[in-house]
Amino acid sequence: MPISIAIIGAGPAGCMLARLLTYSQHPIDVTIFESESSLDFRSQGGTLDLHASTGQRALKAAGLFDDFLKYARYDGEALKICDKNLLCYITQNGSSNGKTSSVSNRPEIDRPQLRKILFESLPEGTVQWNRKLKSISTDDTLPTLHFADGTAATGFDLIVGADGAWSHVRPTLTDERPVFTGIGGYSLVIPQAQEQNSKLFDLVNRGSVFAFSDGKSLTAQYMSDGSLNVGVWGVRAEAMAGEGRKKINTNQDIDDSKIPFKSKLREQYQDWHPHLQAFIQEADDEKMVPRDLFMLPIGHTWEHRPGLTLIGDAAHLMGPWAGEGVNLALEDALKLSEAIIASATCTITPATTTSTDSLGEKKSNPPSPTLVHQHVQTFEQDMFVRATRTQQMTWTMMEAMLLTPGAPRTSIERREERGRSARVRIRRRRRRRRRRRRRQEQALACHDVAGPNRTERDQ
């Protein structure tokens, strides 16, 4: 019998996992249950940069890298990191002909385009729309999915929660809930930016601008349809109190007063460079979305429970500051698919993978649930390590740019100083190694010269 997998959520992580499993040609049945009614039910967010060792690697394993290249924007790697006066501290140019798999290449792709590639690669009927998960019961041998429409589904060897920040699968595994990061703001859109304001379009240069000052940020990213995706984020009072994560409240909402949001934002950014203020002024009023940023605690884990696991934001929600969220999610999908496929091909405990029939001939047995759980548990332990490292890096970057006085200048200077110190240490180690080698060579040379003389004296 084939292994039966239920995936909750048709986002990048869920669809990538389904694609990898169906593409493998192993006996694995996959069903995705998605609460939304269609792929384009709502706005899918901005642009994503996929890294060679994680996101791009998963696409290659799924046989989708050529499809990705049709949409990938290598010129989207263009980047400016500046302060509120538009003084740039880091400038990076994009590349239009660098379509390679080197680690340094991190091309951009719009999130809707990535979802489209993944969804269209799945066999018809893999995704069941309008199936909002309400709860999971674990009274029987196999967990049962209960949906908001009153239906239920069971009989799965593994249920994978890929249903994002507010996962309905997570409570079955852990009581941990996302906590407020201390950062809130708005997502904005400037449609047809090149025609509407060519100066802003040229400033972004088909890439990204990240401006930080005074505990606030303004980001602008080019989208393939010619629009600019703008984010304005600010630190709340409790995050500025100096206790970092310990002081962050878990029940914060956007202060959405009746003051028009542009007037409120213009007041908050009134001492910023006019070009940066223009990103707010030119935004479409109808496409403003208030947002608070949440995260799961760094190092969050759970005790393995047979038949259930999590990937992506459901497992390790983090902020956007390192650009690692979707890459980690796609890597989760790749590694979990490898674990499931290993179970399907019975690559662990060979003694349990064959038996002898009544004629004395060996035959293959279907993978046991225990074998699936062993592989999934190993996957989870690896994911916990990867996620903790990435969450810590993301938090560190947020602290450096939003919670550090004088940022971005002070944070970048500190980073450069650490880099210089590291280079000095490396040069010193190299000099010491060269001196040791010279002493060793001199000692060997002296030994070669002294050897024959001693022989002559002995004679």
NUMISE-354245 format. One record per residue (C-alpha): residue in three letters; y, x, z. Coordinates in nm, 3 decimals. Example, Ala and Ser with C-alpha at 12.3 -4.5 7.8 and 13.67 -1.06 7.14 Angstrom:
! residues 2
SITE  ala  -0.450  1.230  0.780
SITE  ser  -0.106  1.367  0.714
//
This chain:
! residues 459
SITE  met  0.000  0.000  0.000
SITE  pro  0.351  0.124  -0.074
SITE  ile  0.596  0.203  0.203
SITE  ser  0.845  -0.084  0.246
SITE  ile  1.207  0.010  0.320
SITE  ala  1.497  -0.222  0.408
SITE  ile  1.847  -0.080  0.375
SITE  ile  2.137  -0.265  0.536
SITE  gly  2.456  -0.200  0.340
SITE  ala  2.525  -0.129  -0.029
SITE  gly  2.786  0.142  0.024
SITE  pro  2.748  0.497  -0.107
SITE  ala  2.492  0.597  0.158
SITE  gly  2.273  0.289  0.117
SITE  cys  2.279  0.289  -0.263
SITE  met  2.218  0.665  -0.279
SITE  leu  1.914  0.632  -0.054
SITE  ala  1.778  0.346  -0.266
SITE  arg  1.837  0.543  -0.586
SITE  leu  1.660  0.853  -0.456
SITE  leu  1.358  0.651  -0.341
SITE  thr  1.322  0.448  -0.661
SITE  tyr  1.388  0.755  -0.878
SITE  ser  1.108  0.944  -0.706
SITE  gln  0.835  0.734  -0.874
SITE  his  0.641  0.726  -0.546
SITE  pro  0.493  0.401  -0.409
SITE  ile  0.800  0.289  -0.214
SITE  asp  0.945  -0.063  -0.215
SITE  val  1.320  -0.075  -0.146
SITE  thr  1.549  -0.370  -0.073
SITE  ile  1.921  -0.350  0.008
SITE  phe  2.074  -0.636  0.207
SITE  glu  2.454  -0.653  0.161
SITE  ser  2.689  -0.893  0.339
SITE  glu  2.950  -0.900  0.060
SITE  ser  2.915  -1.117  -0.249
SITE  ser  2.960  -0.852  -0.519
SITE  leu  3.035  -0.487  -0.586
SITE  asp  3.409  -0.549  -0.628
SITE  phe  3.443  -0.814  -0.356
SITE  arg  3.732  -0.621  -0.197
SITE  ser  3.936  -0.307  -0.242
SITE  gln  3.704  -0.009  -0.212
SITE  gly  3.956  0.248  -0.092
SITE  gly  4.088  0.569  -0.239
SITE  thr  3.955  0.887  -0.389
SITE  leu  3.673  1.111  -0.264
SITE  asp  3.612  1.483  -0.311
SITE  leu  3.242  1.561  -0.343
SITE  his  3.124  1.900  -0.223
SITE  ala  2.869  2.110  -0.409
SITE  ser  2.626  2.161  -0.120
SITE  thr  2.620  1.799  -0.003
SITE  gly  2.756  1.516  -0.219
SITE  gln  2.702  1.686  -0.555
SITE  arg  2.358  1.807  -0.447
SITE  ala  2.254  1.450  -0.370
SITE  leu  2.380  1.330  -0.709
SITE  lys  2.179  1.600  -0.885
SITE  ala  1.865  1.509  -0.691
SITE  ala  1.921  1.146  -0.794
SITE  gly  1.956  1.237  -1.162
SITE  leu  2.315  1.110  -1.166
SITE  phe  2.521  1.427  -1.195
SITE  asp  2.593  1.381  -1.566
SITE  asp  2.718  1.028  -1.493
SITE  phe  2.935  1.171  -1.217
SITE  leu  3.089  1.424  -1.458
SITE  lys  3.211  1.137  -1.678
SITE  tyr  3.444  1.032  -1.396
SITE  ala  3.495  1.356  -1.199
SITE  arg  3.852  1.486  -1.191
SITE  tyr  3.854  1.861  -1.141
SITE  asp  4.231  1.856  -1.180
SITE  gly  4.219  1.626  -0.876
SITE  glu  4.160  1.940  -0.668
SITE  ala  4.537  2.005  -0.689
SITE  leu  4.669  2.004  -0.332
SITE  lys  4.992  2.047  -0.140
SITE  ile  5.009  2.065  0.241
SITE  cys  5.369  2.047  0.358
SITE  asp  5.597  1.933  0.639
SITE  lys  5.847  1.648  0.648
SITE  asn  6.104  1.863  0.467
SITE  leu  5.861  1.910  0.177
SITE  leu  5.823  2.277  0.267
SITE  cys  5.476  2.363  0.135
SITE  tyr  5.248  2.590  0.338
SITE  ile  4.938  2.556  0.119
SITE  thr  4.944  2.494  -0.256
SITE  gln  4.631  2.472  -0.466
SITE  asn  4.614  2.407  -0.840
SITE  gly  4.351  2.184  -0.996
SITE  ser  4.118  2.289  -1.275
SITE  ser  4.040  2.085  -1.584
SITE  asn  3.761  2.308  -1.712
SITE  gly  3.585  2.413  -1.393
SITE  lys  3.290  2.178  -1.413
SITE  thr  3.046  2.401  -1.233
SITE  ser  2.844  2.370  -0.917
SITE  ser  3.013  2.651  -0.727
SITE  val  3.084  2.584  -0.361
SITE  ser  3.460  2.600  -0.418
SITE  asn  3.458  2.313  -0.668
SITE  arg  3.527  1.979  -0.504
SITE  pro  3.621  1.737  -0.782
SITE  glu  3.766  1.397  -0.702
SITE  ile  3.617  1.062  -0.794
SITE  asp  3.746  0.715  -0.711
SITE  arg  3.529  0.543  -0.453
SITE  pro  3.476  0.235  -0.677
SITE  gln  3.355  0.461  -0.958
SITE  leu  3.103  0.632  -0.730
SITE  arg  2.972  0.297  -0.608
SITE  lys  2.945  0.175  -0.968
SITE  ile  2.739  0.480  -1.070
SITE  leu  2.502  0.434  -0.778
SITE  phe  2.466  0.056  -0.808
SITE  glu  2.403  0.057  -1.183
SITE  ser  2.129  0.318  -1.137
SITE  leu  1.920  0.080  -0.924
SITE  pro  1.646  -0.148  -1.059
SITE  glu  1.764  -0.504  -1.106
SITE  gly  1.723  -0.712  -0.793
SITE  thr  1.729  -0.417  -0.552
SITE  val  2.051  -0.544  -0.390
SITE  gln  2.054  -0.889  -0.232
SITE  trp  2.416  -1.004  -0.200
SITE  asn  2.553  -1.245  0.062
SITE  arg  2.291  -1.134  0.316
SITE  lys  2.497  -1.069  0.628
SITE  leu  2.283  -0.927  0.907
SITE  lys  2.327  -1.107  1.238
SITE  ser  2.068  -0.936  1.458
SITE  ile  1.735  -0.753  1.470
SITE  ser  1.448  -0.867  1.691
SITE  thr  1.183  -0.618  1.795
SITE  asp  0.935  -0.846  1.972
SITE  asp  0.668  -0.810  1.704
SITE  thr  0.495  -0.496  1.579
SITE  leu  0.755  -0.461  1.301
SITE  pro  1.127  -0.540  1.353
SITE  thr  1.259  -0.863  1.201
SITE  leu  1.597  -0.901  1.032
SITE  his  1.791  -1.220  1.109
SITE  phe  2.073  -1.316  0.872
SITE  ala  2.382  -1.532  0.917
SITE  asp  2.250  -1.788  0.667
SITE  gly  1.955  -1.862  0.898
SITE  thr  1.694  -1.670  0.699
SITE  ala  1.482  -1.381  0.824
SITE  ala  1.290  -1.091  0.673
SITE  thr  1.015  -0.874  0.820
SITE  gly  0.725  -0.650  0.723
SITE  phe  0.930  -0.333  0.667
SITE  asp  0.797  0.008  0.765
SITE  leu  1.155  0.128  0.812
SITE  ile  1.494  -0.043  0.847
SITE  val  1.788  0.185  0.767
SITE  gly  2.134  0.094  0.894
SITE  ala  2.383  0.209  0.631
SITE  asp  2.628  -0.065  0.720
SITE  gly  2.930  0.139  0.820
SITE  ala  3.157  0.168  1.121
SITE  trp  3.077  -0.170  1.276
SITE  ser  2.704  -0.152  1.206
SITE  his  2.486  -0.448  1.309
SITE  val  2.182  -0.219  1.317
SITE  arg  2.331  0.034  1.561
SITE  pro  2.318  -0.194  1.872
SITE  thr  1.938  -0.205  1.842
SITE  leu  1.929  0.173  1.888
SITE  thr  2.224  0.250  2.115
SITE  asp  2.499  0.086  2.319
SITE  glu  2.757  0.332  2.184
SITE  arg  3.049  0.175  1.998
SITE  pro  3.332  0.331  1.795
SITE  val  3.637  0.434  1.996
SITE  phe  3.998  0.447  1.885
SITE  thr  4.106  0.794  1.769
SITE  gly  4.466  0.746  1.874
SITE  ile  4.578  0.730  1.510
SITE  gly  4.697  0.416  1.333
SITE  gly  4.898  0.326  1.027
SITE  tyr  4.893  0.168  0.684
SITE  ser  4.718  0.211  0.352
SITE  leu  4.958  0.157  0.060
SITE  val  4.937  0.155  -0.319
SITE  ile  5.193  0.251  -0.583
SITE  pro  5.065  0.092  -0.907
SITE  gln  5.145  0.255  -1.241
SITE  ala  5.310  0.543  -1.060
SITE  gln  5.388  0.749  -1.370
SITE  glu  5.599  0.469  -1.520
SITE  gln  5.739  0.354  -1.186
SITE  asn  5.849  0.691  -1.047
SITE  ser  5.769  0.998  -1.256
SITE  lys  5.903  1.235  -0.987
SITE  leu  5.646  1.113  -0.736
SITE  phe  5.374  1.128  -0.999
SITE  asp  5.464  1.488  -1.085
SITE  leu  5.479  1.581  -0.717
SITE  val  5.121  1.466  -0.665
SITE  asn  5.021  1.641  -0.990
SITE  arg  4.702  1.433  -1.039
SITE  gly  4.583  1.562  -0.702
SITE  ser  4.694  1.511  -0.341
SITE  val  4.995  1.567  -0.116
SITE  phe  4.947  1.587  0.261
SITE  ala  5.265  1.595  0.472
SITE  phe  5.256  1.640  0.852
SITE  ser  5.531  1.651  1.115
SITE  asp  5.611  1.512  1.460
SITE  gly  5.269  1.355  1.516
SITE  lys  5.291  1.164  1.188
SITE  ser  5.145  1.212  0.843
SITE  leu  5.206  1.083  0.493
SITE  thr  4.938  1.134  0.229
SITE  ala  4.942  1.050  -0.141
SITE  gln  4.644  1.076  -0.377
SITE  tyr  4.619  1.017  -0.749
SITE  met  4.374  0.748  -0.867
SITE  ser  4.214  0.740  -1.211
SITE  asp  4.393  0.415  -1.303
SITE  gly  4.731  0.590  -1.273
SITE  ser  4.815  0.450  -0.930
SITE  leu  4.883  0.648  -0.612
SITE  asn  4.694  0.573  -0.294
SITE  val  4.929  0.634  0.001
SITE  gly  4.849  0.658  0.370
SITE  val  5.101  0.668  0.654
SITE  trp  4.950  0.754  0.989
SITE  gly  5.095  0.808  1.333
SITE  val  4.981  0.914  1.677
SITE  arg  4.997  0.649  1.949
SITE  ala  5.154  0.722  2.289
SITE  glu  4.821  0.758  2.470
SITE  ala  4.705  1.021  2.223
SITE  met  5.026  1.219  2.280
SITE  ala  4.975  1.216  2.657
SITE  gly  4.792  1.545  2.632
SITE  glu  4.438  1.448  2.724
SITE  gly  4.309  1.417  2.368
SITE  arg  3.987  1.221  2.334
SITE  lys  3.966  1.150  2.710
SITE  lys  4.286  0.944  2.703
SITE  ile  4.209  0.744  2.392
SITE  asn  4.184  0.370  2.442
SITE  thr  3.903  0.172  2.282
SITE  asn  4.092  -0.151  2.217
SITE  gln  4.397  -0.067  2.008
SITE  asp  4.537  -0.282  1.729
SITE  ile  4.817  -0.222  1.483
SITE  asp  5.151  -0.334  1.629
SITE  asp  5.212  -0.579  1.347
SITE  ser  5.545  -0.732  1.438
SITE  lys  5.733  -0.964  1.205
SITE  ile  5.968  -0.685  1.102
SITE  pro  5.896  -0.613  0.732
SITE  phe  5.662  -0.318  0.728
SITE  lys  5.876  -0.113  0.488
SITE  ser  6.177  -0.142  0.717
SITE  lys  5.965  -0.036  1.012
SITE  leu  5.817  0.260  0.824
SITE  arg  6.154  0.368  0.684
SITE  glu  6.285  0.381  1.038
SITE  gln  5.990  0.592  1.151
SITE  tyr  6.025  0.830  0.855
SITE  gln  6.405  0.828  0.825
SITE  asp  6.440  1.205  0.877
SITE  trp  6.172  1.291  0.618
SITE  his  6.248  1.428  0.271
SITE  pro  6.371  1.156  0.030
SITE  his  6.076  1.217  -0.204
SITE  leu  5.833  1.152  0.082
SITE  gln  6.025  0.842  0.188
SITE  ala  6.000  0.721  -0.171
SITE  phe  5.620  0.695  -0.139
SITE  ile  5.684  0.418  0.113
SITE  gln  5.968  0.252  -0.075
SITE  glu  5.779  0.234  -0.406
SITE  ala  5.461  0.087  -0.254
SITE  asp  5.348  -0.263  -0.348
SITE  asp  5.425  -0.499  -0.059
SITE  glu  5.124  -0.717  -0.142
SITE  lys  4.874  -0.431  -0.118
SITE  met  4.966  -0.303  0.227
SITE  val  4.668  -0.286  0.465
SITE  pro  4.719  -0.203  0.838
SITE  arg  4.448  0.023  0.976
SITE  asp  4.346  0.190  1.299
SITE  leu  4.113  0.490  1.276
SITE  phe  3.799  0.489  1.489
SITE  met  3.520  0.736  1.556
SITE  leu  3.187  0.760  1.732
SITE  pro  3.175  1.016  2.017
SITE  ile  3.113  1.370  1.900
SITE  gly  2.750  1.460  1.957
SITE  his  2.641  1.096  1.968
SITE  thr  2.260  1.062  1.952
SITE  trp  1.996  0.802  2.033
SITE  glu  1.634  0.798  2.136
SITE  his  1.409  0.760  1.833
SITE  arg  1.275  0.411  1.787
SITE  pro  0.992  0.362  1.534
SITE  gly  1.092  0.148  1.239
SITE  leu  1.471  0.194  1.274
SITE  thr  1.730  0.458  1.189
SITE  leu  2.095  0.500  1.085
SITE  ile  2.281  0.701  0.823
SITE  gly  2.645  0.751  0.721
SITE  asp  2.926  0.597  0.924
SITE  ala  2.676  0.380  1.110
SITE  ala  2.533  0.701  1.257
SITE  his  2.837  0.929  1.292
SITE  leu  3.169  0.760  1.218
SITE  met  3.459  1.007  1.202
SITE  gly  3.817  1.027  1.078
SITE  pro  3.917  1.122  0.722
SITE  trp  4.085  1.452  0.808
SITE  ala  3.817  1.692  0.683
SITE  gly  3.708  1.489  0.380
SITE  glu  3.349  1.516  0.497
SITE  gly  3.250  1.156  0.573
SITE  val  3.106  1.052  0.237
SITE  asn  2.957  1.397  0.177
SITE  leu  2.771  1.383  0.507
SITE  ala  2.657  1.028  0.427
SITE  leu  2.518  1.131  0.087
SITE  glu  2.345  1.429  0.248
SITE  asp  2.193  1.190  0.504
SITE  ala  2.058  0.978  0.218
SITE  leu  1.910  1.284  0.048
SITE  lys  1.740  1.419  0.358
SITE  leu  1.611  1.077  0.468
SITE  ser  1.471  1.016  0.119
SITE  glu  1.288  1.348  0.143
SITE  ala  1.142  1.241  0.479
SITE  ile  1.027  0.904  0.343
SITE  ile  0.882  1.058  0.026
SITE  ala  0.700  1.315  0.238
SITE  ser  0.545  1.024  0.426
SITE  ala  0.447  0.854  0.100
SITE  thr  0.277  1.169  -0.022
SITE  cys  0.120  1.242  0.317
SITE  thr  0.240  1.600  0.349
SITE  ile  0.198  1.618  0.729
SITE  thr  -0.132  1.630  0.920
SITE  pro  -0.360  1.660  0.614
SITE  ala  -0.664  1.560  0.823
SITE  thr  -0.529  1.205  0.834
SITE  thr  -0.452  1.174  0.463
SITE  thr  -0.808  1.150  0.329
SITE  ser  -1.129  0.976  0.422
SITE  thr  -1.482  0.949  0.286
SITE  asp  -1.608  0.629  0.126
SITE  ser  -1.964  0.488  0.139
SITE  leu  -2.068  0.711  -0.152
SITE  gly  -1.955  1.022  0.027
SITE  glu  -1.652  1.076  -0.198
SITE  lys  -1.310  1.161  -0.061
SITE  lys  -1.028  0.914  -0.119
SITE  ser  -0.658  0.905  -0.030
SITE  asn  -0.544  0.681  0.251
SITE  pro  -0.208  0.499  0.252
SITE  pro  0.052  0.667  0.474
SITE  ser  0.031  0.549  0.833
SITE  pro  0.336  0.410  1.016
SITE  thr  0.300  0.697  1.262
SITE  leu  0.341  0.944  0.977
SITE  val  0.660  0.770  0.862
SITE  his  0.801  0.777  1.215
SITE  gln  0.723  1.148  1.256
SITE  his  0.918  1.233  0.943
SITE  val  1.209  1.003  1.033
SITE  gln  1.233  1.147  1.384
SITE  thr  1.250  1.498  1.238
SITE  phe  1.524  1.378  1.000
SITE  glu  1.724  1.233  1.290
SITE  gln  1.715  1.557  1.488
SITE  asp  1.848  1.746  1.187
SITE  met  2.115  1.481  1.125
SITE  phe  2.237  1.500  1.486
SITE  val  2.303  1.872  1.445
SITE  arg  2.479  1.833  1.109
SITE  ala  2.685  1.537  1.227
SITE  thr  2.799  1.702  1.551
SITE  arg  2.920  2.008  1.361
SITE  thr  3.109  1.795  1.107
SITE  gln  3.257  1.559  1.366
SITE  gln  3.386  1.855  1.567
SITE  met  3.545  2.008  1.258
SITE  thr  3.710  1.675  1.173
SITE  trp  3.848  1.634  1.524
SITE  thr  3.976  1.992  1.527
SITE  met  4.162  1.934  1.201
SITE  met  4.316  1.613  1.334
SITE  glu  4.430  1.793  1.649
SITE  ala  4.571  2.080  1.445
SITE  met  4.783  1.862  1.219
SITE  leu  4.874  1.562  1.435
SITE  leu  4.841  1.662  1.801
SITE  thr  4.981  2.017  1.787
SITE  pro  5.357  2.068  1.840
SITE  gly  5.521  2.226  1.538
SITE  ala  5.239  2.139  1.300
SITE  pro  5.165  2.206  1.024
SITE  arg  5.347  2.540  1.048
SITE  thr  5.213  2.641  1.389
SITE  ser  4.854  2.539  1.310
SITE  ile  4.849  2.714  0.973
SITE  glu  5.008  3.029  1.117
SITE  arg  4.751  3.030  1.397
SITE  arg  4.472  2.990  1.145
SITE  glu  4.612  3.272  0.932
SITE  glu  4.643  3.493  1.240
SITE  arg  4.280  3.427  1.329
SITE  gly  4.190  3.512  0.971
SITE  arg  4.385  3.839  0.989
SITE  ser  4.224  3.926  1.321
SITE  ala  3.882  3.855  1.177
SITE  arg  3.955  4.075  0.876
SITE  val  4.072  4.357  1.106
SITE  arg  3.749  4.329  1.306
SITE  ile  3.545  4.340  0.986
SITE  arg  3.731  4.650  0.864
SITE  arg  3.677  4.820  1.200
SITE  arg  3.305  4.744  1.193
SITE  arg  3.282  4.881  0.840
SITE  arg  3.463  5.201  0.942
SITE  arg  3.228  5.246  1.239
SITE  arg  2.926  5.198  1.014
SITE  arg  3.062  5.453  0.766
SITE  arg  3.122  5.704  1.047
SITE  arg  2.767  5.652  1.177
SITE  arg  2.624  5.704  0.830
SITE  arg  2.825  6.025  0.785
SITE  arg  2.705  6.159  1.122
SITE  gln  2.347  6.073  1.032
SITE  glu  2.382  6.243  0.694
SITE  gln  2.534  6.551  0.856
SITE  ala  2.255  6.565  1.113
SITE  leu  1.992  6.543  0.839
SITE  ala  2.168  6.815  0.641
SITE  cys  2.177  7.045  0.946
SITE  his  1.809  6.979  1.008
SITE  asp  1.720  7.070  0.648
SITE  val  1.916  7.396  0.675
SITE  ala  1.787  7.494  1.019
SITE  gly  1.423  7.420  0.944
SITE  pro  1.341  7.720  0.716
SITE  asn  1.533  7.963  0.939
SITE  arg  1.318  7.871  1.237
SITE  thr  1.008  7.926  1.025
SITE  glu  1.122  8.277  0.922
SITE  arg  1.197  8.371  1.285
SITE  asp  0.856  8.250  1.395
SITE  gln  0.691  8.473  1.136
//
